[in-house]
Amino acid sequence: MNVTDDDEDVTPISTMKDNNIDFINNMKRKVQKDEENRRKKICSQEINDETMTLAYELTRNQRLWSMKVNDEFIDAVIMTADGGHHENVHLCLLLMLNGNISNALRYIKDRNDVIKEYEIDSSVSAEVLKQVVHFAYQNHADLNEKNCIEIAEFAAKYRIESLVDHCLRYFQDNCTIPNVMKGFKISIQIGSNYRSFFQSFIENNFQEILTTKFKTDLLTINDCSILGIFSSQRLDSRNEEQIWQIIHDWIDYDCNNRLKYIEHAITNVLRFGRLKDEFLKTKIFGNNLFQQLEPSLQTRLINWIDDLNKQTVIIRDGFGLKYCKHSIYYQPRETKELLLVGGGWVEGTTSNSFELYDYQTNLWLKCPMVLHNEIAYFGLEIIDDIVYVFGGSNGKDVYQNLHAFDLNDPRRKWTSKCSMIECRCYVSSANLNGLLYAIGGFNRQTRVRSCERYNPSSDSWQFVAELNYSRSDASAVVHDGKIFIAGGINDSGIESSVEIYYPQLNQWRLIRSMSTPRTSFSIVSFQNKIWALGGNDGVKRSGSVECYDPELNIWNEAENMLIKRSTFSAIVLKGELYVVGGYNSQSPICDVEKYVPNIGWVKVKPLRHDRSGLNLVCIPNKYNFLKI
């Protein structure tokens, strides 16, 4: 707040400091003497330098804070603009925060010969003032979701870098989208090193940000470096149309000042080769922003794209879009996760091969991983970047073993782990809290109720509570910290019953049954519900889908799949539900489909091979598996 000619008894901060020099020096001498005594004591204890320094600083801070609390040598009172809160302080401590904090204070009056009264910036609330003062004394502020952004904005406004860093560290440690968006804006304003962290988070969560109210936060960022985020190859975006839309919205938000960036956006940000020709023509070249450019610039940009299309050797991916690994303009954004699909029945025999699905190109690709042996009806899970395969059958033998493949191990080999207590095929699997569960199945002789749990840390299995019903060829999924298992077959027939495992209680409890008995099917956790898909009801293969709402304890019908199938696998990837392979009453199939929210079921590029009795898992894409 600026001091005006109408202010009464205006005294510059520098003059005020001179007037109180005796009191400040007395305070410093008292603190210094206390610190010297403490330092001698610390030195005599033969502790390391780091511990000594920490103890020294803690003692100093505690002593200074004690002096404030007891009003010893207080020389200033800082008031909020509304007069509702004040802090008694040693002004030199506040000024030692550096930055421009003195500009935030306006002299009001002398309370007495020693203490002067100041009013702080009118934007500062009582809570912010309290925490700023606490930080000045203790080098720490009690931050929370509500006050951190206010404190950070104040600190950034007056360039108090140590306090800004303290707030940004809080945003980093409490990494949510709203916190990151706040932290990113502040880091741009003050040029903090935390900026790269926040930018990386935005890139990795871009898809989610665009579907929330926080998209507006991106539009309000005036710094043109936001285009650096939009151009990042690591940007989590499903298609380039989405990127053009955010570029368009960002420019249009402040068109007068940002239209000049459209040429840079087209030539350096957008992967125009990943756009359909019709989209380029109508949505970009025909867009009102593009039409506002000088005609000569419009022509130059159109010709530049045409020339690159003619000069570049391209192929078409699974979406029919242009692709060229040698030109960034024809490459999709980075694939964050891959579908790893393997095993099952292929061409009349069990298989040991894997395939990888890349959602950015809609292609199934060869995978260098090979299973330890040919199997179907096995368990497949991933924990901490280690893929686990257990149980299963080759059509004759039923396996008991467990193998692990560490994706971070450059040797890329399967290693044998402790075998299960019981052999199992048609086994249901789950991983919960870093532990692997093998549930039910067939053990060569009978369909079983038993369940066992594997601990990777101890490389050991132990039995857990048995199911209420024996189940083979059932399906299990983790939802809300519990394991759900449904359906399957036993000596009584095909089950429609559903059970939940509570790990804290080591107990299975029955809940409302599905409306249809199902075996050789899949259940997944999707959109906060449990989805049961397809399978065999004892009479026919099914394409039906039903959803369980845990809050209402009811099953509701959902849209049928495009293809009736059993012995397939299903999984959620990037917010979409994929159904892969299976058996259609006549033979294994390679068909793949996915459920897209607000759209429904759509076809996906088929597998490279027909597969039934397969399994799949999502793996992070950081292992150079992906080669087109």
Secondary structure, 3 states (H helix, E strand, C coil): CCCCCCCCCCCCHHHHHHHCHHHHHHHHHHHHHHHHHHHHHHHCCCCCHHHHHHHHHHHHHHHHHHHHHCCCCCCEEEECCCCCCEEEECHHHHHCCCCCHHHHEEEEEECCCCCEEEEECCCCCHHHHHHHHHHHHHCCCCCCCCHHHHHHHHHHHCCCHHHHHHHHHHHHHCCCHHHHHHHHHHHHHHCCCCHHHHHHHHHHCHHHHHCCCCHHHHHCCCCCCHHHHHHCCCCCCCCHHHHHHHHHHHHHHCHHHHHHHHHHHHHHHCCHHHCCHHHHHHHHHCCHHHHCCCHHHHHHHHHHHHHHHHHCCCEECCCCCEECCCCHHHCCCCCCEEEEEECCEECCEEEEEEEEEECCCCEEEEEEEEEEEEEECCEEEEECCEEEEECCECCCCECCCEEEEECCCCCCCEEEECCCCCCCECCEEEEECCEEEEECCECCCCECCCEEEEECCCCEEEEECCCCCCCECCEEEEECCEEEEECCEECCEECCCEEEEECCCCEEEEECCCCCCCECCEEEEECCEEEEEEEECCCCEEEEEEEEECCCCEEEEECCCCCCCECCEEEEECCEEEEECCECCCCEECCEEEEECCCEEEEECCCCCCEECCEEEEEECCCCCCCC
